[in-house]
Amino acid sequence: MTEKLGGPEIWIKRDDLTGLALGGNKSRKLEFIVADALRKGADTIITWGALQSNWCLQLAAAARKAGLRPVLLLFKSYDLPSLYEGNVFLEYLLETQIEIRESEEKGKSVNQAKAFELLEEMADRERAKGYHPYLVSVGGSASGGQLEQPL
């Protein structure tokens, strides 16, 4: 294209070649998040999302690829027929520790403050088992791509 258009050199990032299933912007965020977790001495990564969250599946795959334990807090809506299909099935194949909670109100999104409170409780349980957890906000969406959590 550059030659044909006589313009600047064009670069394309091939998300399908990142080495992590499904690719996309989540994989790019996870490059930085996982590196930060490793730099801080974590052996476990904890995040949360909806039951069939693509974000949670990506995090579980990235964690396993880096030798970290993925731990997920998943929120189930009331009308799902089965828990163990789709992304949740794949997360179990990745030997992910999963805690499933019902959404508090039908049709309502999860209260972030409540989710963070539950994440902290999960992190405390992991610390009591001798693990060093690293907490990540849903979707990796925060300053720097992650929720800063001191170990």
DSSP file (Angstrom, degrees, kcal/mol; ACC not computed):
  #  RESIDUE AA STRUCTURE BP1 BP2  ACC     N-H-->O    O-->H-N    N-H-->O    O-->H-N    TCO  KAPPA ALPHA  PHI   PSI    X-CA   Y-CA   Z-CA
    1    1 A M     >        0   0    0      0, 0.0     4,-3.0     0, 0.0     6,-0.3   0.000 360.0 360.0 360.0 -41.8    0.0    0.0    0.0
    2    2 A T  H  >> +     0   0    0      1,-0.2     4,-1.5     2,-0.2     5,-1.4   0.942 360.0  42.0 -56.8 -48.4    2.8    2.4    0.9
    3    3 A E  H  45S+     0   0    0      2,-0.2    -1,-0.2     1,-0.2     6,-0.0   0.919 115.8  49.1 -65.5 -43.8    4.4    2.0   -2.6
    4    4 A K  H  45S+     0   0    0      1,-0.2    -2,-0.2     2,-0.1    -1,-0.2   0.886 120.1  36.3 -64.5 -39.7    1.1    2.1   -4.4
    5    5 A L  H  <5S-     0   0    0     -4,-3.0    -1,-0.2     3,-0.1    -2,-0.2   0.587 100.5-132.1 -90.3 -11.4   -0.1    5.2   -2.6
    6    6 A G  T  <5 +     0   0    0     -4,-1.5    -3,-0.2    -5,-0.3    -4,-0.1   0.833  66.7 119.3  65.0  31.2    3.3    6.8   -2.5
    7    7 A G      < -     0   0    0     -5,-1.4    -1,-0.2    -6,-0.3     3,-0.1  -0.238  67.1 -46.9-113.4-159.9    2.8    7.6    1.2
    8    8 A P  S    S-     0   0    0      0, 0.0    -1,-0.3     0, 0.0     2,-0.2  -0.220  70.9 -82.3 -69.9 162.0    4.4    6.8    4.6
    9    9 A E        -     0   0    0     -7,-0.1     2,-0.5     1,-0.1     0, 0.0  -0.457  47.5-145.1 -65.3 132.8    5.4    3.3    5.6
   10   10 A I        -     0   0    0     -2,-0.2     2,-0.4    -3,-0.1    -8,-0.1  -0.882  13.5-167.7-108.5 131.6    2.3    1.4    6.9
   11   11 A W        -     0   0    0     -2,-0.5     2,-0.4     2,-0.0    -2,-0.0  -0.919   1.5-163.9-116.2 143.5    2.6   -1.2    9.7
   12   12 A I        -     0   0    0     -2,-0.4     2,-0.6     2,-0.0    -2,-0.0  -0.994  13.4-141.7-129.0 129.4   -0.2   -3.6   10.7
   13   13 A K        -     0   0    0     -2,-0.4     2,-1.0     1,-0.0     3,-0.1  -0.805  14.9-145.8 -89.4 124.6   -0.3   -5.5   14.0
   14   14 A R    >   -     0   0    0     -2,-0.6     3,-1.8     1,-0.2     9,-0.1  -0.776  14.7-174.4 -93.1  97.8   -1.6   -9.0   13.4
   15   15 A D  G >  S+     0   0    0     -2,-1.0     3,-1.3     1,-0.3     5,-0.3   0.771  82.6  65.2 -63.5 -25.2   -3.6   -9.9   16.5
   16   16 A D  G 3  S+     0   0    0      1,-0.3    -1,-0.3     2,-0.1     3,-0.2   0.591 102.0  50.2 -73.2  -7.8   -4.1  -13.4   15.1
   17   17 A L  G <  S+     0   0    0     -3,-1.8    -1,-0.3     1,-0.1    -2,-0.2   0.146  76.1 103.6-113.4  17.8   -0.3  -13.9   15.5
   18   18 A T  S <  S-     0   0    0     -3,-1.3    -1,-0.1     2,-0.2    -2,-0.1   0.663  89.3-119.8 -75.3 -14.6    0.1  -12.7   19.1
   19   19 A G  S    S+     0   0    0      1,-0.2     2,-0.5    -3,-0.2    -1,-0.1   0.463  84.5 100.2  89.2   0.3    0.4  -16.2   20.4
   20   20 A L  S >  S-     0   0    0     -5,-0.3     3,-1.4    45,-0.0    -2,-0.2  -0.984  82.2-104.5-122.6 128.8   -2.7  -15.9   22.6
   21   21 A A  T 3  S+     0   0    0     -2,-0.5     2,-0.1     1,-0.2    40,-0.1  -0.124  99.3  11.4 -52.0 141.5   -6.0  -17.3   21.5
   22   22 A L  T 3  S-     0   0    0     -6,-0.1    -1,-0.2     4,-0.0     4,-0.1   0.033  88.5-158.9  80.3 -23.4   -8.6  -14.8   20.3
   23   23 A G    <   +     0   0    0     -3,-1.4     4,-0.4    -2,-0.1     3,-0.3  -0.016  35.3 116.5  55.7-155.8   -6.2  -11.8   20.1
   24   24 A G  S >> S-     0   0    0      1,-0.2     4,-1.4     2,-0.2     3,-0.6  -0.250  84.4 -40.9  88.9-174.4   -7.6   -8.3   20.1
   25   25 A N  H 3> S+     0   0    0      1,-0.2     4,-2.3     2,-0.2    -1,-0.2   0.785 130.5  62.0 -63.0 -27.9   -7.2   -5.3   22.4
   26   26 A K  H 3> S+     0   0    0     -3,-0.3     4,-2.6     1,-0.2    -1,-0.2   0.907 102.3  50.9 -65.5 -39.7   -7.5   -7.6   25.5
   27   27 A S  H <> S+     0   0    0     -3,-0.6     4,-1.4    -4,-0.4    -1,-0.2   0.898 109.1  51.4 -62.8 -39.8   -4.3   -9.5   24.5
   28   28 A R  H  X S+     0   0    0     -4,-1.4     4,-0.8     1,-0.2     3,-0.3   0.921 111.7  46.3 -65.2 -43.0   -2.5   -6.2   24.0
   29   29 A K  H >X S+     0   0    0     -4,-2.3     4,-2.2     1,-0.2     3,-0.8   0.919 108.6  56.8 -61.5 -43.0   -3.5   -5.0   27.5
   30   30 A L  H 3X S+     0   0    0     -4,-2.6     4,-2.7     1,-0.3     5,-0.4   0.767  93.4  67.4 -65.8 -25.5   -2.6   -8.3   29.0
   31   31 A E  H 3X S+     0   0    0     -4,-1.4     4,-1.3    -3,-0.3    -1,-0.3   0.932 110.9  35.7 -55.5 -44.7    1.0   -8.1   27.7
   32   32 A F  H <X S+     0   0    0     -4,-0.8     4,-2.3    -3,-0.8    -2,-0.2   0.881 117.4  51.5 -77.7 -40.9    1.5   -5.2   30.1
   33   33 A I  H  X S+     0   0    0     -4,-2.2     4,-2.5     2,-0.2    -2,-0.2   0.942 112.4  44.7 -63.9 -48.7   -0.7   -6.5   33.0
   34   34 A V  H  X S+     0   0    0     -4,-2.7     4,-2.5     1,-0.2     5,-0.2   0.904 112.6  52.2 -64.4 -41.1    1.0   -9.9   33.1
   35   35 A A  H  X S+     0   0    0     -4,-1.3     4,-2.4    -5,-0.4    -1,-0.2   0.905 110.9  48.0 -60.9 -40.9    4.5   -8.4   32.9
   36   36 A D  H  X S+     0   0    0     -4,-2.3     4,-1.9     2,-0.2    -2,-0.2   0.908 110.2  51.8 -66.6 -41.5    3.6   -6.1   35.8
   37   37 A A  H  <>S+     0   0    0     -4,-2.5     5,-2.6     1,-0.2    -2,-0.2   0.926 112.6  45.4 -60.2 -45.0    2.2   -9.0   37.8
   38   38 A L  H ><5S+     0   0    0     -4,-2.5     3,-1.6     1,-0.2    -2,-0.2   0.908 110.1  54.1 -65.0 -42.0    5.4  -11.0   37.2
   39   39 A R  H 3<5S+     0   0    0     -4,-2.4    -1,-0.2     1,-0.3    -2,-0.2   0.844 108.6  50.4 -60.6 -33.3    7.6   -8.0   38.0
   40   40 A K  T 3<5S-     0   0    0     -4,-1.9    -1,-0.3    -5,-0.1    -2,-0.2   0.357 120.5-108.2 -89.5   5.8    5.8   -7.6   41.4
   41   41 A G  T < 5 +     0   0    0     -3,-1.6    -3,-0.2     1,-0.2    -2,-0.1   0.676  62.0 158.4  81.8  17.2    6.3  -11.2   42.3
   42   42 A A      < -     0   0    0     -5,-2.6    -1,-0.2    -6,-0.2     3,-0.1  -0.407  26.4-178.8 -72.9 150.5    2.7  -12.4   41.8
   43   43 A D  S    S+     0   0    0     89,-2.0    26,-2.6     1,-0.2     2,-0.3   0.348  72.0  47.9-121.3  -2.3    1.9  -16.0   41.2
   44   44 A T  E     -ab  69 133A   0     88,-1.3    90,-1.5    24,-0.2     2,-0.4  -0.996  63.4-157.3-140.4 139.4   -1.8  -15.5   40.9
   45   45 A I  E     -ab  70 134A   0     24,-2.8    26,-2.6    -2,-0.3     2,-0.4  -0.985  11.7-167.5-120.2 132.4   -4.0  -13.1   39.0
   46   46 A I  E     +ab  71 135A   0     88,-2.6    90,-2.7    -2,-0.4     2,-0.3  -0.962  17.7 149.5-120.3 133.1   -7.6  -12.3   40.1
   47   47 A T  E     -a   72   0A   0     24,-1.7    26,-2.1    -2,-0.4     2,-0.3  -0.888  26.4-137.4-146.5-179.5  -10.2  -10.5   38.0
   48   48 A W  E     +a   73   0A   0     88,-0.4    91,-0.4    -2,-0.3     2,-0.3  -0.939  28.8 131.8-141.6 162.5  -14.0  -10.4   37.6
   49   49 A G  E     -a   74   0A   0     24,-1.9    26,-2.2    -2,-0.3     2,-0.0  -0.974  55.9 -44.7 177.9-172.5  -16.6  -10.2   34.9
   50   50 A A  E >   -a   75   0A   0     -2,-0.3     3,-2.1    24,-0.2    26,-0.2  -0.323  64.7 -97.8 -72.4 161.4  -19.8  -11.7   33.6
   51   51 A L  T 3  S+     0   0    0     24,-2.0    25,-0.1     1,-0.3    -1,-0.1   0.852 123.8  33.9 -51.6 -44.5  -20.2  -15.4   33.4
   52   52 A Q  T 3  S+     0   0    0     23,-0.2    -1,-0.3    35,-0.1     2,-0.1  -0.070  87.0 159.3-103.8  33.1  -19.2  -15.7   29.7
   53   53 A S    <>  -     0   0    0     -3,-2.1     4,-1.6     1,-0.2     5,-0.1  -0.347  35.8-157.3 -62.5 125.5  -16.8  -12.8   29.7
   54   54 A N  H  > S+     0   0    0      2,-0.2     4,-2.6     1,-0.2     5,-0.2   0.858  95.8  59.1 -66.7 -35.7  -14.2  -12.8   26.9
   55   55 A W  H  > S+     0   0    0      1,-0.2     4,-2.6     2,-0.2     5,-0.2   0.937 105.2  47.7 -57.4 -48.4  -12.0  -10.7   29.1
   56   56 A C  H  > S+     0   0    0      1,-0.2     4,-2.4     2,-0.2    -1,-0.2   0.892 111.6  50.0 -64.3 -39.7  -11.9  -13.3   31.8
   57   57 A L  H  X S+     0   0    0     -4,-1.6     4,-2.3     2,-0.2    -1,-0.2   0.928 111.6  48.8 -63.3 -44.1  -11.1  -16.1   29.3
   58   58 A Q  H  X S+     0   0    0     -4,-2.6     4,-2.7     1,-0.2     5,-0.2   0.915 111.2  49.8 -61.4 -43.4   -8.3  -14.0   27.8
   59   59 A L  H  X S+     0   0    0     -4,-2.6     4,-2.9     1,-0.2     5,-0.2   0.919 109.8  51.0 -62.8 -42.7   -6.8  -13.3   31.3
   60   60 A A  H  X S+     0   0    0     -4,-2.4     4,-2.3     1,-0.2    -1,-0.2   0.919 112.6  46.2 -60.9 -43.2   -7.0  -17.0   32.2
   61   61 A A  H  X S+     0   0    0     -4,-2.3     4,-2.3     2,-0.2    -2,-0.2   0.919 114.4  47.0 -65.7 -43.8   -5.1  -17.9   29.0
   62   62 A A  H  X S+     0   0    0     -4,-2.7     4,-1.6     2,-0.2    -2,-0.2   0.901 111.9  51.3 -65.1 -40.7   -2.5  -15.2   29.4
   63   63 A A  H  <>S+     0   0    0     -4,-2.9     5,-3.3    -5,-0.2     4,-0.4   0.948 111.6  46.1 -61.5 -49.0   -2.0  -16.1   33.1
   64   64 A R  H ><5S+     0   0    0     -4,-2.3     3,-1.3     1,-0.2    -1,-0.2   0.896 109.0  55.2 -62.1 -40.1   -1.4  -19.8   32.2
   65   65 A K  H 3<5S+     0   0    0     -4,-2.3    -1,-0.2     1,-0.3    -2,-0.2   0.848 111.7  44.9 -60.9 -33.0    0.9  -19.0   29.4
   66   66 A A  T 3<5S-     0   0    0     -4,-1.6    -1,-0.3    -3,-0.3    -2,-0.2   0.413 121.9-105.5 -91.6   0.7    3.0  -16.9   31.8
   67   67 A G  T < 5S+     0   0    0     -3,-1.3     2,-0.3    -4,-0.4    -3,-0.2   0.696  77.4 132.1  83.8  19.2    2.9  -19.6   34.6
   68   68 A L      < -     0   0    0     -5,-3.3    -1,-0.3    -6,-0.2   -24,-0.2  -0.704  60.1-114.8-103.0 156.3    0.5  -17.8   36.8
   69   69 A R  E     -a   44   0A   0    -26,-2.6   -24,-2.8    -2,-0.3     2,-0.4  -0.791  27.6-143.4 -87.8 122.8   -2.7  -19.1   38.5
   70   70 A P  E     -a   45   0A   0      0, 0.0    27,-2.3     0, 0.0     2,-0.4  -0.744  17.8-176.1 -87.6 135.0   -5.9  -17.5   37.1
   71   71 A V  E     -ac  46  97A   0    -26,-2.6   -24,-1.7    -2,-0.4     2,-0.4  -0.998   8.2-166.9-129.1 126.9   -8.7  -16.9   39.7
   72   72 A L  E     -ac  47  98A   0     25,-2.9    27,-2.7    -2,-0.4     2,-0.6  -0.919  20.9-157.8-122.0 140.9  -12.0  -15.5   38.4
   73   73 A L  E     -ac  48  99A   0    -26,-2.1   -24,-1.9    -2,-0.4     2,-0.4  -0.967  27.0-172.1-108.6 111.0  -15.1  -14.0   40.1
   74   74 A L  E     -ac  49 100A   0     25,-2.9    27,-2.9    -2,-0.6     2,-0.5  -0.880  15.3-146.6-112.4 137.4  -17.9  -14.4   37.6
   75   75 A F  E     -ac  50 101A   0    -26,-2.2   -24,-2.0    -2,-0.4     2,-0.4  -0.898  13.1-153.7-106.0 126.2  -21.4  -13.0   37.9
   76   76 A K  E     - c   0 102A   0     25,-3.4    27,-2.5    -2,-0.5     2,-0.1  -0.803   8.6-137.9 -99.5 132.7  -24.3  -15.0   36.5
   77   77 A S    >   -     0   0    0     -2,-0.4     3,-0.9    25,-0.2    29,-0.1  -0.435  29.0-108.9 -80.0 167.5  -27.5  -13.5   35.3
   78   78 A Y  T 3  S+     0   0    0      1,-0.2    -1,-0.1    -2,-0.1    28,-0.1   0.759 106.9  54.5 -71.1 -26.8  -30.7  -15.2   36.3
   79   79 A D  T 3   +     0   0    0      2,-0.0    -1,-0.2     0, 0.0    -3,-0.0   0.270  69.3 122.8-101.1  12.6  -31.8  -16.6   32.9
   80   80 A L    <   -     0   0    0     -3,-0.9     3,-0.1     1,-0.1    -4,-0.0  -0.606  48.9-153.7 -77.5 129.5  -28.7  -18.6   31.8
   81   81 A P  S    S+     0   0    0      0, 0.0     2,-0.4     0, 0.0    -1,-0.1   0.842  75.1  19.8 -72.2 -33.4  -29.6  -22.2   31.1
   82   82 A S        -     0   0    0      1,-0.1     3,-0.3     3,-0.0     0, 0.0  -0.997  52.0-161.4-141.8 141.3  -26.2  -23.7   31.8
   83   83 A L  S    S+     0   0    0     -2,-0.4     2,-0.9     1,-0.2     5,-0.2   0.804  83.5  62.6 -85.5 -31.6  -23.1  -22.6   33.6
   84   84 A Y  S    S+     0   0    0      4,-0.1     2,-0.3     5,-0.1    -1,-0.2  -0.394  83.4  84.3-106.1  57.4  -20.6  -24.9   32.1
   85   85 A E  S >> S+     0   0    0     -2,-0.9     3,-1.2    -3,-0.3     4,-0.5  -0.895  78.9   8.7-140.1 172.4  -20.5  -24.1   28.4
   86   86 A G  H 3> S-     0   0    0     -2,-0.3     4,-1.8     1,-0.3     3,-0.3  -0.278 128.9  -1.6  59.6-133.7  -18.7  -21.6   26.2
   87   87 A N  H 3> S+     0   0    0      1,-0.2     4,-2.6     2,-0.2    -1,-0.3   0.842 132.5  57.4 -61.8 -36.5  -16.0  -19.5   27.9
   88   88 A V  H <> S+     0   0    0     -3,-1.2     4,-2.2     1,-0.2    -1,-0.2   0.910 105.8  51.1 -63.5 -40.3  -16.6  -21.1   31.3
   89   89 A F  H  X S+     0   0    0     -4,-0.5     4,-1.9    -3,-0.3    -1,-0.2   0.931 111.5  47.4 -59.6 -45.9  -15.9  -24.5   29.9
   90   90 A L  H  X S+     0   0    0     -4,-1.8     4,-1.4     1,-0.2    -2,-0.2   0.873 108.8  54.7 -64.5 -37.0  -12.6  -23.2   28.3
   91   91 A E  H  <>S+     0   0    0     -4,-2.6     5,-1.9     1,-0.2    -1,-0.2   0.891 107.0  50.7 -64.2 -38.5  -11.7  -21.6   31.6
   92   92 A Y  H ><5S+     0   0    0     -4,-2.2     3,-1.9     1,-0.2    -1,-0.2   0.886 105.7  55.7 -65.4 -37.2  -12.0  -24.9   33.4
   93   93 A L  H 3<5S+     0   0    0     -4,-1.9    -1,-0.2     1,-0.3    -2,-0.2   0.824 104.2  54.6 -62.2 -29.8   -9.8  -26.5   30.7
   94   94 A L  T 3<5S-     0   0    0     -4,-1.4    -1,-0.3    -5,-0.1    -2,-0.2   0.307 119.2-116.1 -83.8   9.0   -7.2  -23.9   31.7
   95   95 A E  T < 5 +     0   0    0     -3,-1.9     2,-0.3     1,-0.2    -3,-0.2   0.903  54.1 172.0  55.6  45.7   -7.5  -25.1   35.3
   96   96 A T      < -     0   0    0     -5,-1.9     2,-0.6   -27,-0.1    -1,-0.2  -0.669  36.0-126.7 -85.3 136.4   -8.9  -21.7   36.4
   97   97 A Q  E     -c   71   0A   0    -27,-2.3   -25,-2.9    -2,-0.3     2,-0.4  -0.762  37.0-169.6 -81.1 123.0  -10.2  -21.3   39.9
   98   98 A I  E     -c   72   0A   0     -2,-0.6     2,-0.5   -27,-0.2   -25,-0.2  -0.951  21.6-169.9-124.4 133.5  -13.7  -19.9   39.5
   99   99 A E  E     -c   73   0A   0    -27,-2.7   -25,-2.9    -2,-0.4     2,-0.5  -0.990  15.9-159.0-117.4 122.9  -16.2  -18.4   41.9
  100  100 A I  E     -c   74   0A   0     -2,-0.5     2,-0.3   -27,-0.2   -25,-0.2  -0.880  10.5-177.7-107.6 131.5  -19.6  -17.9   40.5
  101  101 A R  E     -c   75   0A   0    -27,-2.9   -25,-3.4    -2,-0.5     2,-0.2  -0.933  27.6-116.3-123.5 148.3  -22.1  -15.4   42.1
  102  102 A E  E     -c   76   0A   0     -2,-0.3   -25,-0.2   -27,-0.2     2,-0.1  -0.574  38.6-105.0 -75.3 144.4  -25.7  -14.6   41.1
  103  103 A S        -     0   0    0    -27,-2.5     3,-0.1    -2,-0.2    -1,-0.1  -0.463  29.8-125.8 -63.8 145.2  -26.3  -11.0   40.0
  104  104 A E  S    S+     0   0    0      1,-0.2     2,-0.4    -2,-0.1    -1,-0.1   0.878  89.7  22.2 -67.9 -37.5  -28.0   -9.2   42.9
  105  105 A E  S >  S-     0   0    0      3,-0.2     3,-2.1     4,-0.1    -1,-0.2  -0.996  89.1-106.5-133.9 136.7  -31.0   -8.0   40.8
  106  106 A K  T 3  S+     0   0    0     -2,-0.4     3,-0.1     1,-0.3   -29,-0.0  -0.342 106.1  10.0 -58.2 131.6  -32.3   -9.3   37.6
  107  107 A G  T 3  S+     0   0    0      1,-0.3     2,-0.4    -2,-0.0    -1,-0.3   0.438 103.9 114.8  80.0  -1.2  -31.5   -7.0   34.7
  108  108 A K    <   -     0   0    0     -3,-2.1    -1,-0.3     1,-0.0    -3,-0.2  -0.801  65.7-121.4-103.9 143.9  -29.1   -4.9   36.8
  109  109 A S        -     0   0    0     -2,-0.4     2,-0.2     1,-0.1    -4,-0.1  -0.386  43.1 -85.1 -76.3 162.7  -25.3   -4.7   36.2
  110  110 A V        -     0   0    0      1,-0.1     2,-0.5    -2,-0.1    -1,-0.1  -0.440  40.9-114.4 -71.6 136.9  -23.0   -5.7   38.9
  111  111 A N     >  -     0   0    0     -2,-0.2     4,-2.3     1,-0.2     5,-0.2  -0.613  21.1-148.9 -71.4 118.6  -22.1   -3.0   41.5
  112  112 A Q  H  > S+     0   0    0     -2,-0.5     4,-2.7     1,-0.2     5,-0.2   0.880  95.5  54.7 -60.8 -39.5  -18.4   -2.3   41.0
  113  113 A A  H  > S+     0   0    0      1,-0.2     4,-2.0     2,-0.2    -1,-0.2   0.913 110.2  46.9 -61.2 -41.5  -17.8   -1.5   44.7
  114  114 A K  H  > S+     0   0    0      2,-0.2     4,-2.3     1,-0.2    -1,-0.2   0.899 111.1  51.9 -65.9 -41.0  -19.3   -4.8   45.7
  115  115 A A  H  X S+     0   0    0     -4,-2.3     4,-2.4     1,-0.2    -2,-0.2   0.921 110.0  48.4 -62.2 -43.6  -17.2   -6.6   43.1
  116  116 A F  H  X S+     0   0    0     -4,-2.7     4,-2.3     2,-0.2    -1,-0.2   0.879 109.7  52.9 -64.8 -37.0  -14.0   -5.0   44.4
  117  117 A E  H  X S+     0   0    0     -4,-2.0     4,-1.8    -5,-0.2    -1,-0.2   0.924 111.1  46.2 -61.9 -44.5  -15.0   -6.0   48.0
  118  118 A L  H  X S+     0   0    0     -4,-2.3     4,-2.4     2,-0.2    -2,-0.2   0.873 110.0  54.3 -66.3 -37.5  -15.4   -9.6   46.9
  119  119 A L  H  X S+     0   0    0     -4,-2.4     4,-2.7     2,-0.2    -2,-0.2   0.910 107.1  50.8 -61.9 -42.2  -12.1   -9.5   45.0
  120  120 A E  H  X S+     0   0    0     -4,-2.3     4,-2.4     2,-0.2    -1,-0.2   0.901 109.6  50.4 -62.4 -40.8  -10.3   -8.3   48.1
  121  121 A E  H  X S+     0   0    0     -4,-1.8     4,-2.1     2,-0.2    -1,-0.2   0.913 111.4  48.4 -62.8 -42.1  -11.9  -11.2   50.1
  122  122 A M  H  X S+     0   0    0     -4,-2.4     4,-2.3     2,-0.2    -2,-0.2   0.914 110.6  51.2 -63.5 -42.1  -10.7  -13.6   47.4
  123  123 A A  H  X S+     0   0    0     -4,-2.7     4,-2.6     1,-0.2    -2,-0.2   0.900 108.1  52.3 -62.2 -40.7   -7.2  -12.1   47.5
  124  124 A D  H  X S+     0   0    0     -4,-2.4     4,-2.2     1,-0.2    -1,-0.2   0.907 109.3  49.6 -61.9 -41.4   -7.2  -12.5   51.3
  125  125 A R  H  X S+     0   0    0     -4,-2.1     4,-1.0     2,-0.2    -2,-0.2   0.893 111.1  49.5 -64.0 -39.2   -8.1  -16.2   51.0
  126  126 A E  H  <>S+     0   0    0     -4,-2.3     5,-2.5     2,-0.2     3,-0.5   0.909 110.2  50.2 -66.4 -41.4   -5.3  -16.7   48.4
  127  127 A R  H ><5S+     0   0    0     -4,-2.6     3,-1.7     1,-0.2    -2,-0.2   0.893 105.8  56.5 -62.3 -39.6   -2.8  -15.0   50.7
  128  128 A A  H 3<5S+     0   0    0     -4,-2.2    -1,-0.2     1,-0.3    -2,-0.2   0.781 105.1  52.7 -63.9 -25.7   -3.9  -17.2   53.5
  129  129 A K  T 3<5S-     0   0    0     -4,-1.0    -1,-0.3    -3,-0.5    -2,-0.2   0.470 127.5-101.5 -85.8  -2.9   -3.0  -20.2   51.3
  130  130 A G  T < 5S+     0   0    0     -3,-1.7    -3,-0.2     1,-0.3    -2,-0.1   0.518  79.0 132.2  96.9   5.7    0.5  -18.7   50.7
  131  131 A Y      < -     0   0    0     -5,-2.5    -1,-0.3    -6,-0.2    -2,-0.1  -0.450  54.2-134.6 -87.9 164.6   -0.2  -17.2   47.2
  132  132 A H        -     0   0    0     -2,-0.1   -89,-2.0   -91,-0.1   -88,-1.3  -0.839  30.2-160.4-120.2  90.2    0.8  -13.7   46.0
  133  133 A P  E     -b   44   0A   0      0, 0.0     2,-0.4     0, 0.0   -88,-0.2  -0.343  13.8-158.6 -79.5 153.5   -2.3  -12.4   44.2
  134  134 A Y  E     -b   45   0A   0    -90,-1.5   -88,-2.6    -2,-0.1     2,-0.3  -0.996  17.6-144.1-126.4 119.8   -2.4   -9.5   41.7
  135  135 A L  E     -b   46   0A   0     -2,-0.4     2,-0.4   -90,-0.2    12,-0.2  -0.691  14.3-168.8 -93.0 138.3   -5.8   -7.9   41.3
  136  136 A V        -     0   0    0    -90,-2.7   -88,-0.4    -2,-0.3     3,-0.1  -0.989  21.7-120.7-128.4 132.9   -7.0   -6.6   37.9
  137  137 A S    >   -     0   0    0     -2,-0.4     3,-2.6     1,-0.2     5,-0.1  -0.252  50.5 -75.4 -64.9 156.8  -10.0   -4.5   37.2
  138  138 A V  G >  S+     0   0    0      1,-0.3     3,-1.4     2,-0.2    -1,-0.2  -0.305 120.9   4.8 -55.1 130.7  -12.7   -5.8   34.9
  139  139 A G  G 3  S-     0   0    0    -91,-0.4    -1,-0.3     1,-0.3     3,-0.1   0.478 115.2 -89.4  72.8   1.7  -11.5   -5.6   31.3
  140  140 A G  G <  S+     0   0    0     -3,-2.6     2,-1.1     1,-0.2    -1,-0.3   0.723  82.3 154.0  66.7  19.4   -8.1   -4.4   32.5
  141  141 A S    <   +     0   0    0     -3,-1.4     2,-0.3    -4,-0.1    -1,-0.2  -0.705  25.2  87.7 -92.2  98.4   -9.6   -0.9   32.3
  142  142 A A  S >  S-     0   0    0     -2,-1.1     3,-3.0    -3,-0.1     5,-0.1  -0.942  90.1 -44.9-167.7 177.3   -7.9    1.4   34.7
  143  143 A S  G >  S+     0   0    0      1,-0.3     3,-1.0    -2,-0.3     5,-0.1  -0.361 132.8   8.6 -55.3 125.8   -4.9    3.7   34.7
  144  144 A G  G 3  S-     0   0    0      1,-0.2    -1,-0.3    -2,-0.1     3,-0.1   0.540 129.0 -74.3  77.7   5.6   -2.0    1.8   33.1
  145  145 A G  G <  S+     0   0    0     -3,-3.0     2,-0.3     1,-0.2    -1,-0.2   0.424 113.6  62.2  88.4  -2.4   -4.4   -1.0   32.0
  146  146 A Q  S <  S-     0   0    0     -3,-1.0     2,-0.7   -10,-0.1    -1,-0.2  -0.976  86.7-101.4-150.9 163.2   -4.8   -2.5   35.5
  147  147 A L        -     0   0    0     -2,-0.3     2,-0.3   -12,-0.2   -12,-0.1  -0.797  46.1-124.6 -84.3 116.8   -6.0   -1.8   39.0
  148  148 A E        +     0   0    0     -2,-0.7   -12,-0.1    -5,-0.1    -5,-0.0  -0.485  37.0 176.2 -68.0 124.9   -2.8   -1.1   41.0
  149  149 A Q        -     0   0    0     -2,-0.3   -14,-0.1   -14,-0.1     2,-0.1  -0.945  24.4-136.4-135.3 111.7   -2.8   -3.6   43.9
  150  150 A P              0   0    0      0, 0.0   -15,-0.1     0, 0.0  -110,-0.0  -0.403 360.0 360.0 -65.9 143.0    0.2   -3.7   46.3
  151  151 A L              0   0    0   -111,-0.1   -17,-0.0    -2,-0.1  -111,-0.0   0.429 360.0 360.0 -91.1 360.0    1.2   -7.2   47.2
